[in-house]
Amino acid sequence: MNSRHAILILILFATNAVADQHALPKLELGVSLLSLSAPHYRGSAHSTSYLLPVPYIKYRGERFRIDGGVEGRLFNSENLILSISGNGSLPVDDDNPERVGMAPLEASVEVGPSLEYRLRKGERDSLWFELPLRFAITIESNPQYIGRVLHPRLAWRIRALNKNQWKFRFAVGPLYASKRFHDYYYSVGLDEVLPSRPAFQAGAGYSGLRGDFTYSKRFGDYWIGGFVRYDSLKNSVVEASPLVTDVSNWMGGIAIAWIFHEK
C-alpha cells in the first residue's frame, strides 16, 4: 500500500464530529495502528481489509481543527457553524470482479462547505442538523472532477468534557449525487457490456441512505477510537446498475494509539 492509500484511509476513518475544547489539550501527537474493512465502492459485494500504522494527530484551534475529522471553520456561533470539511474514497483496482474489463476507479477526495445547526443542547449531548456539500476529485497524475454529493443528516453527539470521557456520535441521512458522480461509479458503456453486465446510464438524484456511528476515549497515554458505517442503495437511482451487487454495505474501522506529546 502506498502513501496515497494511507492518506485516504485516514480520511475515511475520520468523520465531521465537532469537538469541544473545554478541558481538552489543544495539540496531541502520537502513533496508532488502524484496522479497516471497506467495500470496494458503495454497492459492491466485494471488500478489502487493511492493517497499517498511521500518525495520530489532534489539533483544536479556533478556526482549524483535526479532531474526528479535518475541519476549517469559516463562521462559528453558539448554534450555527459554517465550515470546510472533507471525505474520501479508496481506489478500486482492475481485479474487482464486478468491473472486469473496465477502467479502475481512482482514489478520490471530496471537499466542500458544511452548514451545521444545533437543534437541541443538553449537558453533554446535543442534536444537530448537518448539511455538507462536497465536490469530488480523483487523486492521480491528471486529477479529474467527478461530481458532487449532498448529505443532509441528523447527528446526535455526546461530547467529552475531558480527555478521559467517552465521545460518541451517531448520524443518519440520505445521500444525493450529481449525474457525473453516479456515472463515474455506476454507468456501463456499450463497449463495457458483458453477458452478465448490461449497459446502464446513471442519472442524478437519490443515492441511498447512510448511517455512521463513531466512538473514542483516552486511557492515560493511550487512545481507542473506531467507527461503523451502514450504506443502503435501496430505491436509489443507481440500484438497477449491474455494478450494484449488494444494496446494503457495512464498513468499519478501529484504531489504538499511543500519545507521546500533548499541550
Secondary structure, DSSP 8 states (H G I E B T S, - for coil): --HHHHHHHHHHH--------TTS-SEEEEEEEEEEEEESSTT-S-EEEEEEEEEEEEEE-SSEEESSSEEEEEEE-SSEEEEEEEEEE--B-TT-GGGTTS--B--EEEEEEEEEEEEEE-SSEEEEEEEEEEEEEE-SSS--EEEEEE--EEEEEE--SSTTS-EEEEEEEEEEE-HHHHHHHH-B-GGG-BTTB--B---SEEEEEEEEEEEEEEETTEEEEEEEEEEE-TTSTTTTSTT---SEEEEEEEEEEEEEEE-
